[in-house]
């Protein structure tokens, strides 16, 4: 009964909205890339690189704002490299994505040991500054005071508008649906695929930064599969930002529920509780097999 009362509390709602943030940013990141025709399964790796980059430069400079921009720049550089492999050199996009996931996880581990003489985490650093006048609102101030969370909510409207109401969005979608037809109408398909990958790098950077900022350190393994769950949310959401929004809320709810069960100290084995978000992901994906249709040229080199 105590668990049920907590599930309908403002505290639990705020926790869901906070956990929703990295899922939605990661899912939208992947969506922009795939709308342009490039499968990017390295969202997990991009979140790792930005979280570590944010932590690294925040510690070295003592300024989290420098860490914030440094992490974004790092991800944009990796995005250019990913575009070189997938768009220019036409390397298999799944293979490239797996390679980038391994590369970024390995690099972060290597530099933690090299720079901080630790096998698992960086020293602690401050959180990103909050929006003061919103942070004081009772119950939901810790959500509304976080500018990355606010941006993730606004991203539902922004991404819908960009993808479906602008020339840029139309051209990006044409690159992912029918690049040959788009090229015949003057669309620079490769350039728009690059744009999609760069937007992907930026949004996934925000997801990684948010996670590191809220934990006040970078810890090896802290992304914990959220990049892959974000990809699942994109598929379940059928590559539509509004649908992706609700899919991410569902995954955030189950992660918050998992945390609640662990705190409550139920008789359920902790291993079963910890696997709950991943089990839900698998079950939901099984239910959506054959019911989702990606962009027609998604993953097809051009």
ZIVENSUL-V925118 format. One record per residue. N is the residue number from 1. SS is DSSP state (2 for helix, 1 for strand, 0 for the rest). PHI is phi in radians with two decimals (NA if undefined). BURIAL is 1 if it has 9 or more other ideal C-beta (glycine too) atoms within 8 Angstrom, else 0. Layout:
n->[N N]
ss->[SS SS]
phi->[PHI PHI]
burial->[BURIAL BURIAL]
//
This chain:
n->[1 2 3 4 5 6 7 8 9 10 11 12 13 14 15 16 17 18 19 20 21 22 23 24 25 26 27 28 29 30 31 32 33 34 35 36 37 38 39 40 41 42 43 44 45 46 47 48 49 50 51 52 53 54 55 56 57 58 59 60 61 62 63 64 65 66 67 68 69 70 71 72 73 74 75 76 77 78 79 80 81 82 83 84 85 86 87 88 89 90 91 92 93 94 95 96 97 98 99 100 101 102 103 104 105 106 107 108 109 110 111 112 113 114 115 116 117 118 119 120 121 122 123 124 125 126 127 128 129 130 131 132 133 134 135 136 137 138 139 140 141 142 143 144 145 146 147 148 149 150 151 152 153 154 155 156 157 158 159 160 161 162 163 164 165 166 167 168 169 170 171 172 173 174 175 176 177 178 179 180 181 182 183 184 185 186 187 188 189 190 191 192 193 194 195 196 197 198 199 200 201 202 203 204 205 206 207 208 209 210 211 212 213 214 215 216 217 218 219 220 221 222 223 224 225 226 227 228 229 230 231 232 233 234 235 236 237 238 239 240 241 242 243 244 245 246 247 248 249 250 251 252 253 254 255 256 257 258 259 260 261 262 263 264 265 266 267 268 269 270 271 272 273 274 275 276 277 278 279 280 281 282 283 284 285 286 287 288 289 290 291 292 293 294 295 296 297 298 299 300 301 302]
ss->[0 2 2 2 2 2 2 0 0 2 2 2 2 2 2 2 2 2 2 2 2 2 2 2 2 2 2 2 2 2 2 2 2 2 2 0 0 0 0 0 0 0 2 2 2 2 2 2 2 2 2 2 2 2 2 2 2 2 2 2 2 0 0 2 2 2 2 2 2 2 2 2 2 2 2 2 2 2 2 2 2 2 2 2 2 2 2 2 0 0 0 0 2 2 2 2 2 2 2 2 2 2 2 2 2 2 2 2 2 2 2 2 2 2 2 2 0 0 0 0 1 0 0 0 0 0 0 0 0 0 0 2 2 2 2 0 0 0 0 0 2 2 2 2 0 0 2 2 2 2 2 2 2 2 2 2 2 2 2 2 2 2 2 2 2 0 2 2 2 2 2 2 2 2 2 2 2 0 2 2 2 2 2 2 0 0 0 0 2 2 2 2 2 2 2 2 2 2 2 2 2 2 2 2 2 2 2 2 2 2 2 2 2 2 2 0 0 0 1 0 0 0 0 0 0 2 2 2 2 2 2 2 2 2 2 2 0 0 0 0 2 2 2 2 2 2 2 2 2 2 2 2 2 2 2 2 2 2 2 2 2 2 2 2 0 0 0 0 0 2 2 2 2 2 0 2 2 2 2 2 2 2 2 2 2 2 2 0 0 0 0 0 0 0 0 0 0 0 0 0 0 0]
phi->[NA -1.10 -1.11 -1.09 -1.11 -1.23 -1.13 -1.82 -1.58 -1.12 -1.08 -1.17 -1.05 -1.09 -1.14 -1.08 -1.15 -1.23 -1.20 -1.11 -0.99 -1.15 -1.11 -1.23 -1.12 -1.15 -1.17 -1.22 -1.02 -1.10 -1.12 -1.12 -1.16 -1.29 -1.10 -1.54 1.73 -2.04 -1.28 -2.19 -1.55 -1.66 -1.00 -0.99 -1.13 -1.14 -1.18 -1.11 -1.12 -1.28 -1.10 -1.20 -1.05 -1.09 -1.14 -1.04 -1.33 -1.16 -1.28 -1.17 -1.73 1.30 -2.30 -1.25 -1.20 -1.09 -1.04 -1.06 -1.25 -1.12 -1.12 -1.14 -1.09 -1.01 -1.16 -1.17 -1.14 -1.10 -1.14 -1.07 -1.15 -1.12 -1.14 -1.03 -1.21 -1.57 -1.65 -1.36 -1.57 1.03 -1.23 -0.87 -1.22 -1.18 -1.08 -1.08 -1.09 -1.08 -1.06 -1.20 -1.04 -1.18 -1.08 -1.22 -1.13 -1.18 -1.12 -1.11 -1.10 -1.09 -1.31 -1.06 -1.19 -1.17 -1.58 -1.83 0.95 -2.26 -1.61 -2.40 -2.66 -1.53 -1.07 -1.30 -2.52 -1.33 -1.32 -1.14 -1.03 -1.78 -1.52 -0.96 -1.24 -1.57 -1.15 -1.41 -1.22 -1.03 1.26 -1.95 -1.10 -1.24 -1.59 -1.20 -1.42 -1.70 -1.23 -1.25 -1.12 -1.06 -1.12 -1.13 -1.18 -1.14 -1.11 -1.03 -1.28 -1.07 -1.19 -1.07 -1.15 -1.10 -1.29 -2.04 -2.18 -2.18 -1.10 -1.02 -1.10 -1.10 -1.22 -1.10 -1.18 -1.15 -1.16 -1.67 -1.72 -2.61 -1.08 -1.12 -1.15 -1.10 -1.07 -1.17 -1.74 1.68 -1.36 -1.43 -1.00 -1.08 -1.13 -1.23 -1.14 -1.09 -1.01 -1.07 -1.19 -1.17 -1.10 -1.02 -1.10 -1.17 -1.18 -1.18 -1.10 -1.07 -1.10 -1.14 -1.04 -1.06 -1.10 -1.17 -1.09 -1.31 -1.66 1.05 -2.97 -1.75 -2.11 -0.99 1.54 -1.21 -1.21 0.93 1.40 -1.11 -1.12 -1.28 -1.16 -1.08 -1.09 -1.10 -1.11 -1.10 -1.17 -1.09 -1.37 0.98 1.09 -2.07 -0.93 -1.16 -1.11 -1.09 -0.96 -1.26 -1.10 -1.18 -1.06 -1.09 -1.15 -1.14 -1.05 -1.23 -1.19 -1.12 -1.13 -1.05 -1.09 -1.08 -1.12 -1.18 -1.19 -1.21 1.19 -1.26 -1.41 -1.21 -0.95 -1.05 -1.12 -1.19 -1.15 -1.17 -1.48 -0.96 -1.05 -1.33 -1.14 -1.08 -1.01 -1.11 -1.11 -1.16 -1.08 -1.04 -1.20 -1.79 -1.03 1.41 -1.86 -2.06 -2.27 -1.28 -0.91 -0.98 -1.82 -1.13 1.53 -1.67 -1.07 -2.46]
burial->[0 0 1 0 0 1 1 0 0 0 0 1 1 1 1 1 1 1 1 1 1 1 1 1 1 1 1 1 1 1 1 1 1 1 1 1 1 1 1 1 1 1 1 1 1 1 1 1 1 1 1 1 1 1 1 1 1 1 1 0 0 0 0 1 0 1 1 1 0 1 1 1 0 1 1 1 0 1 1 1 0 1 1 1 1 1 1 0 0 0 0 0 1 1 0 1 1 1 1 1 1 1 1 1 1 0 1 1 1 0 1 1 1 0 0 1 0 0 0 0 1 1 0 0 1 0 0 1 0 1 1 0 0 1 1 0 1 0 0 1 1 1 1 1 1 1 0 1 1 1 1 1 0 0 1 1 0 0 1 1 1 1 1 0 0 1 0 0 1 0 1 1 1 1 1 1 1 0 1 0 0 1 1 0 0 0 1 0 1 1 0 1 1 1 1 1 1 1 1 1 1 1 1 1 1 1 1 1 1 1 1 1 1 0 1 0 1 1 1 1 0 1 1 0 0 1 1 1 1 1 1 1 1 1 1 1 1 0 1 0 1 1 1 1 1 1 1 1 1 1 1 1 1 1 1 1 1 1 1 1 1 1 0 1 0 0 0 0 0 0 0 0 1 0 0 1 1 1 0 1 1 0 0 1 1 0 0 1 0 0 0 1 0 1 1 0 1 1 1 0 0 1]
//
